[in-house]
Amino acid sequence: MEMKARGLRLPLLLLLVTVVVMAKLTTGVEYLVTVKIGRTKCKKNETKKATCPLQSNTLKKSLICSSLIYSVPWMDCYHLWNNSCQEI
């Protein structure tokens, strides 16, 4: 229960910019997606708010994240092969 309650206090992250999206046709489709995300003032349990402003104090944090996603949509198959984020 404590872990769940602690998780609800985590800040939500907001998509700031889609940096790059590339697709490659193989035996399925590989997508390389790079995005910039930022920490908001909203908490995980406050998703019904109309707006969530970005943090502006010492908690302010932005990340660049890259994900490699493999998809075979005609077989209902989706895999996250790689996901990494770096603080900027």
CORPE-V660647 format. One record per pair of residues at least 6 apart in sequence whose ideal C-beta (glycine too) atoms are under 8 Angstrom apart, sorted by sequence separation. I is the first residue (numbers start at 0). J is the second residue. If there is no record, write none. Layout:
I & J
I & J
This chain:
22 & 28
23 & 29
45 & 51
53 & 59
54 & 60
70 & 76
71 & 77
22 & 29
41 & 48
69 & 76
70 & 77
22 & 30
23 & 31
69 & 77
70 & 78
21 & 30
22 & 31
68 & 77
69 & 78
20 & 30
21 & 31
41 & 51
68 & 78
20 & 31
40 & 51
68 & 79
69 & 80
19 & 31
20 & 32
39 & 51
40 & 52
67 & 79
68 & 80
19 & 32
20 & 33
39 & 52
40 & 53
66 & 79
67 & 80
19 & 33
39 & 53
40 & 54
67 & 81
17 & 32
18 & 33
38 & 53
39 & 54
66 & 81
67 & 82
17 & 33
18 & 34
37 & 53
38 & 54
65 & 81
66 & 82
17 & 34
18 & 35
37 & 54
65 & 82
16 & 34
64 & 82
65 & 83
15 & 34
16 & 35
64 & 83
65 & 84
14 & 34
15 & 35
38 & 58
64 & 84
14 & 35
15 & 36
38 & 59
63 & 84
64 & 85
14 & 36
15 & 37
37 & 59
38 & 60
62 & 84
63 & 85
13 & 36
37 & 60
38 & 61
62 & 85
12 & 36
13 & 37
37 & 61
62 & 86
63 & 87
12 & 37
13 & 38
36 & 61
37 & 62
61 & 86
62 & 87
12 & 38
13 & 39
35 & 61
36 & 62
60 & 86
61 & 87
11 & 38
12 & 39
35 & 62
10 & 38
11 & 39
35 & 63
36 & 64
10 & 39
34 & 63
35 & 64
10 & 40
11 & 41
33 & 63
34 & 64
10 & 41
11 & 42
33 & 64
10 & 42
11 & 43
33 & 65
9 & 42
10 & 43
32 & 65
33 & 66
8 & 42
9 & 43
11 & 45
31 & 65
32 & 66
7 & 42
8 & 43
11 & 46
31 & 66
7 & 43
30 & 66
31 & 67
32 & 68
6 & 43
7 & 44
30 & 67
31 & 68
13 & 51
29 & 67
30 & 68
29 & 68
30 & 69
11 & 51
13 & 53
29 & 69
30 & 70
28 & 69
29 & 70
27 & 69
28 & 70
27 & 70
28 & 71
10 & 54
27 & 71
28 & 72
18 & 63
26 & 71
27 & 72
15 & 61
27 & 74
10 & 58
36 & 84
27 & 76
12 & 62
29 & 80
35 & 87
